[in-house]
Amino acid sequence: MKHKFQAESLMMTYGYKPELSEGAVKPPIFQTSTFVFKTAEQGKAYFELAYGLRKKEENEEQGLIYSRINNPNLEILENRLCLWDKADDCAVFESGMSAISTVLLEFLKPGDLLLFSSPVYGGTDHFIHHYLKSVGVDSIGITAQHSQAEIIKLIEDSGKADKLAFIFLETPANPTNDLIDIQMCKHIANHFSTDSKQVVIGVDNTYMGPIWSHPLEHGADLVIYSATKYIGGHSDLIAGAVLGNATYMNRVKVLRTFLGNMPSPHTCWLLLRSLETMKIRMEQQMRNARKVAAFLNSHPLVDKVYYLGLLDEASKDYELYKRQYSSPGAMLSFDIKGGEKTAFQFLNQLRLIKMAVSLGSTESLAQHPASMTHAGVCPEKRQKMNITDSLIRISVGVENYQDLIWDVEQALGTVDEVPSKQYKVEYAMNEV
Ligand SMILES: *Cc1c(COP(=O)(O)O)cnc(C)c1O
């Protein structure tokens, strides 16, 4: 009888054969640089495949050669990650940034034009504006407010429409959860693609994936992750991943082989452990985030909460949110009344929530984007993105939500200019 298991049911076993490892129920860490060939003929056959000198025979799998090219921990991890995004293939990396930079290096050549959504992760922004610029790759930044017609006009007005090669999107945007329509960008990619040149779309899905959004289903060619965040989920490793169709992934993997930026067997092993609980972690984080967001939204010291679960159902974004995501996620930010002074008072007073950058981990983290993650963005641009001195970002973890609300409530209670001393935690609890 055939049965199709859900991805979460396969995270403990898929792609691993205990009989090849003394029956160990979990994959051992294959802490080895190289692999022994049984015969010279076998070594020759493995290299022929690895170097693309011949096609795979039916049911033939690439044999193990050398840990920069392949390693069992790396391969099991890649096979399991493919299940969530229903991708042909996956390549894991030693960081999210190495995943992003490898993709951009592979798909952009000097003279090409890159379209990217703004704001993007600070490291991505730096790579686009410094490294890519220095090798002659021009770029155009778009925001969630741009329409399809406006973007097409921007590209045409650049005089480099025929050079558009790659569209890089990050949605929802950090830290304000602005949404970019992937399908709309697919139309733009099609508009500028020709028979000889396909405009490729890559989406950084770190904020919502791989559980709550699947960009490949909306027209993306590649989906990219900082696996440091939800996939790793315990703030104890740095890693990245790229997934997509076989043709594009072959290109990404070949470049990775020569840049040598694959993760270690130990990092892959940690990620395999993390994948087993990823879905339940993320679901609990989302449930907690809903409660914390509702509490903040009802607090007199909070001006605005940026959380997808609070979108107005009549807004334009709401339709896009429902189409592209299956959950509001566990990332939120809010404007505190006052400015940097009250924001800092709040952050300094938190007891349970730790003050640190990064996100998606089991512990809740808070930070001040204007002076921390987005300190490198020029002040006018920051203002345009709503990254004010009053903005605080929280990555919600798996703690008990009442403890999280208690912490936020007591920290808000210590800032100057509290408008209502009568405000009670009990009241807020009933509201959420
Ligand atoms: C953290 C992050 C990155 C970079 O990932 P590293 O693992 O730190 O290299 C890229 N994109 C987003 C959205 C991130 O949050």
The ligand as a Tripos MOL2 file, in Angstrom:
@<TRIPOS>MOLECULE
LIG
   15    15     1     0     0
SMALL
NO_CHARGES

@<TRIPOS>ATOM
      1 C1         20.6920   35.9650    9.3160 C.3       1 LIG1
      2 C2         20.1960   36.2100    7.9610 C.ar      1 LIG1
      3 C3         21.0290   36.0570    6.8440 C.ar      1 LIG1
      4 C4         22.4950   35.7100    6.9590 C.3       1 LIG1
      5 O1         22.6610   34.4290    7.4760 O.3       1 LIG1
      6 P1         23.9960   33.9450    8.2490 P.3       1 LIG1
      7 O2         23.6700   32.5430    8.5810 O.co2     1 LIG1
      8 O3         24.1440   34.8480    9.4440 O.co2     1 LIG1
      9 O4         25.1290   34.1100    7.3100 O.co2     1 LIG1
     10 C5         20.4630   36.2630    5.5940 C.ar      1 LIG1
     11 N1         19.1740   36.6090    5.4440 N.ar      1 LIG1
     12 C6         18.3480   36.7800    6.5030 C.ar      1 LIG1
     13 C7         16.9300   37.1640    6.2670 C.3       1 LIG1
     14 C8         18.8230   36.5780    7.7940 C.ar      1 LIG1
     15 O5         18.0190   36.7590    8.8290 O.3       1 LIG1
@<TRIPOS>BOND
     1     1     2 1
     2     2     3 ar
     3     2    14 ar
     4     3     4 1
     5     3    10 ar
     6     4     5 1
     7     5     6 1
     8     6     7 2
     9     6     8 1
    10     6     9 1
    11    10    11 ar
    12    11    12 ar
    13    12    13 1
    14    12    14 ar
    15    14    15 1
@<TRIPOS>SUBSTRUCTURE
     1 LIG1         1 GROUP 0 **** ****
